[in-house]
Amino acid sequence: MDRIRERLGLPNLPEIYVESNINLLLRRAKENRTVGIEEYVNTGGYSALEKALKRMTPEDILVLVEESTLRGRGGAGFPTGRKWRFILMNPKPRYLICNADESEPGTFKDRIIIERDPHLLIEGMIITGYTIGAEEGYIYIRGEYPAGYKILEYAINEAREHGFLGKNILGTDFSFDIKVYRGAGAYICGEETALIESLEGKRGHPRLKPPYPPQWGLYGRPTIVNNVETLSNIPIIITYGRYFMNIGPVGFFGPKLFPISGKVERPGVYESTMDITLRELIEMAGGIKGGRKFKAVFSGALGVYGEKDLDIPMDYSPKGFGGTGTTIVLDETDCIIDSLLVIANFFHHESCGKCTPCRVGTYEQLNILKKFKNGTATKKDLDYLKHIAKNIPIGSICGLGYSAPQAIVDALEKFPEEFEAHLEGKCPAGVCFK
Amino acid sequence: MAYKYLTEDIIKKIDEYRNKFPYKEQAIIPSLHEILEKYRDIPEKSLEELAEYLKVPLSHIEGIVSFYDMFRFKKNARHHIRICRNLPCHLANYQSLLEKIKKLTNADVGKSSADGRWYIELVECIGSCAIAPAFLIDNDLYDGSNLTDEELKKILEKYK
């Protein structure tokens, strides 16, 4: 059994399937155990930090990250280098926050890094802190990951004892420390300004933007908020230097994690370059469960993909899959309306209530889909649904409102026949009207 | 003032959080986690004590408790079962798991069992979609796929 988890009093965390065809982010994370600092250092860990602090200036690192085309892995896909460049215009003190509030339906990639290879994240944070001129970092981890919280606290202590965190790291004049803060169950706190509000000890309501966090963030200071996977890429970029640009397709270099769940043979976390297509990814996970026919993929709560989209690449191009890489696979026995209802229920529950179009719109959405499910929907309801789906994003200030009707909009476009069939009182998969 | 709910070890933890973060408001959520850990739910009186101890308005703390899903008022159950109802667990038929658990515990969603042992709640994604339908008992995560009735019984027996 795992020594570290035993010491922390954590029960055996359930086994899940983890596979990689490039062995970068998941290099040490394939087995179900936590990698301690000795093993991490022995397998080349913290050498990127040494290289960064002793042989590179912050500007060198920033240029390298810009050239690496690294994009935010939390879903928005914003170029990381550009975000960092933005904060350098603003005065110190600056802060770094790691967004570990992974609450998107079907997403469980960050927890693998946190629970199995926490030092990769910590090393990435220290290098990022050095680059953007921050001396204090926070990790905001969601409340539903109690094990991850304990493991991070433990790993940070280890790093401190070994002189990788604290004052004058590795004998340089750079100092940096990390604090972990637990959320308490709110999807909205994954939105960066809501996360900052929550971290300041308030209700997690998003702020009006601009000003963006690199201008006005934590305690009103310039702040960078990056996802766990984004920050874990940093040590890899430093280690590989310009060779990083040999990994994956042009413009979308580097590894990406794909959490796959639903009706596949081996649900789990898969690592690949971004030139893989959706079809290949599903095959990597063993194909559709029980040899059934493919129906659709839900990318978390953010999009729906049908049979025609199976050959899109999993990158951040306008036609690509993008987002968090979350893949929830539906087969022919699952109903689109039924699944949309689950997503609509989720958004209704998680809307923070600050913007009325989102608070009321998500409720209306839910009610109409309920009508579709129990067979009382009319053509008028369908029109109203389209109307609401158009207007929620216009009237909301944050990403939750922007994406709340996205799955419905996609489904209306790609599966209009499902809606029509339900209007006629038929459910193609035989799930509804019970 | 003598505190009923803020015991010595909780106060020690609260002081730790106050020293860890620059603002006293930042100690509220971690302190509520400590209270939750100890009492399994948030006793209403404990909020008044926390407000008194941290010198923040009670309304601010109540606002936080009502906003975050994990904080609940006293429901008088010793163990808390959280079953995920989001899409991957929905596709894996969490409903049948819920029915089994209901039968074994005599509790219902949002209602505790008569003996005060169980409380069941349906929650949004808990980030364990590869082992759907996933569920948490207190702080422990369980794999609900391919779970036989016998295994489920054994898991539940661990929580007295």
HADDOCK unambig.tbl for C-alpha pairs under 7 A between the chains (distance, minus, plus):
assign (segid A and resid 13 and name CA) (segid B and resid 141 and name CA) 6.89 0.50 0.50
assign (segid A and resid 14 and name CA) (segid B and resid 142 and name CA) 6.51 0.50 0.50
assign (segid A and resid 14 and name CA) (segid B and resid 143 and name CA) 6.27 0.50 0.50
assign (segid A and resid 16 and name CA) (segid B and resid 130 and name CA) 6.31 0.50 0.50
assign (segid A and resid 16 and name CA) (segid B and resid 131 and name CA) 6.94 0.50 0.50
assign (segid A and resid 103 and name CA) (segid B and resid 125 and name CA) 6.38 0.50 0.50
assign (segid A and resid 103 and name CA) (segid B and resid 127 and name CA) 6.70 0.50 0.50
assign (segid A and resid 105 and name CA) (segid B and resid 86 and name CA) 6.47 0.50 0.50
assign (segid A and resid 105 and name CA) (segid B and resid 87 and name CA) 6.80 0.50 0.50
assign (segid A and resid 105 and name CA) (segid B and resid 125 and name CA) 5.26 0.50 0.50
assign (segid A and resid 106 and name CA) (segid B and resid 88 and name CA) 6.20 0.50 0.50
assign (segid A and resid 106 and name CA) (segid B and resid 125 and name CA) 6.96 0.50 0.50
assign (segid A and resid 106 and name CA) (segid B and resid 127 and name CA) 6.57 0.50 0.50
assign (segid A and resid 106 and name CA) (segid B and resid 129 and name CA) 5.64 0.50 0.50
assign (segid A and resid 107 and name CA) (segid B and resid 127 and name CA) 5.79 0.50 0.50
assign (segid A and resid 108 and name CA) (segid B and resid 127 and name CA) 4.67 0.50 0.50
assign (segid A and resid 108 and name CA) (segid B and resid 128 and name CA) 6.13 0.50 0.50
assign (segid A and resid 108 and name CA) (segid B and resid 129 and name CA) 6.95 0.50 0.50
assign (segid A and resid 144 and name CA) (segid B and resid 126 and name CA) 6.29 0.50 0.50
assign (segid A and resid 146 and name CA) (segid B and resid 139 and name CA) 6.64 0.50 0.50
assign (segid A and resid 182 and name CA) (segid B and resid 30 and name CA) 6.79 0.50 0.50
assign (segid A and resid 184 and name CA) (segid B and resid 68 and name CA) 5.52 0.50 0.50
assign (segid A and resid 184 and name CA) (segid B and resid 69 and name CA) 6.55 0.50 0.50
assign (segid A and resid 184 and name CA) (segid B and resid 70 and name CA) 5.31 0.50 0.50
assign (segid A and resid 185 and name CA) (segid B and resid 68 and name CA) 5.48 0.50 0.50
assign (segid A and resid 185 and name CA) (segid B and resid 69 and name CA) 5.00 0.50 0.50
assign (segid A and resid 185 and name CA) (segid B and resid 70 and name CA) 5.35 0.50 0.50
assign (segid A and resid 186 and name CA) (segid B and resid 68 and name CA) 5.74 0.50 0.50
assign (segid A and resid 186 and name CA) (segid B and resid 69 and name CA) 6.42 0.50 0.50
assign (segid A and resid 199 and name CA) (segid B and resid 26 and name CA) 6.64 0.50 0.50
assign (segid A and resid 200 and name CA) (segid B and resid 25 and name CA) 6.75 0.50 0.50
assign (segid A and resid 200 and name CA) (segid B and resid 26 and name CA) 5.41 0.50 0.50
assign (segid A and resid 201 and name CA) (segid B and resid 25 and name CA) 4.80 0.50 0.50
assign (segid A and resid 201 and name CA) (segid B and resid 26 and name CA) 4.16 0.50 0.50
assign (segid A and resid 201 and name CA) (segid B and resid 28 and name CA) 6.39 0.50 0.50
assign (segid A and resid 201 and name CA) (segid B and resid 29 and name CA) 6.66 0.50 0.50
assign (segid A and resid 202 and name CA) (segid B and resid 64 and name CA) 6.51 0.50 0.50
assign (segid A and resid 203 and name CA) (segid B and resid 63 and name CA) 6.82 0.50 0.50
assign (segid A and resid 203 and name CA) (segid B and resid 64 and name CA) 5.39 0.50 0.50
assign (segid A and resid 203 and name CA) (segid B and resid 67 and name CA) 6.27 0.50 0.50
assign (segid A and resid 261 and name CA) (segid B and resid 88 and name CA) 6.16 0.50 0.50
assign (segid A and resid 261 and name CA) (segid B and resid 129 and name CA) 5.76 0.50 0.50
assign (segid A and resid 261 and name CA) (segid B and resid 130 and name CA) 5.46 0.50 0.50
assign (segid A and resid 262 and name CA) (segid B and resid 88 and name CA) 5.10 0.50 0.50
assign (segid A and resid 262 and name CA) (segid B and resid 91 and name CA) 6.26 0.50 0.50
assign (segid A and resid 267 and name CA) (segid B and resid 130 and name CA) 4.86 0.50 0.50
assign (segid A and resid 268 and name CA) (segid B and resid 130 and name CA) 5.05 0.50 0.50
assign (segid A and resid 328 and name CA) (segid B and resid 88 and name CA) 6.55 0.50 0.50
assign (segid A and resid 339 and name CA) (segid B and resid 87 and name CA) 6.48 0.50 0.50
assign (segid A and resid 342 and name CA) (segid B and resid 86 and name CA) 6.32 0.50 0.50
assign (segid A and resid 342 and name CA) (segid B and resid 87 and name CA) 6.07 0.50 0.50
assign (segid A and resid 343 and name CA) (segid B and resid 87 and name CA) 6.91 0.50 0.50
assign (segid A and resid 346 and name CA) (segid B and resid 124 and name CA) 6.80 0.50 0.50
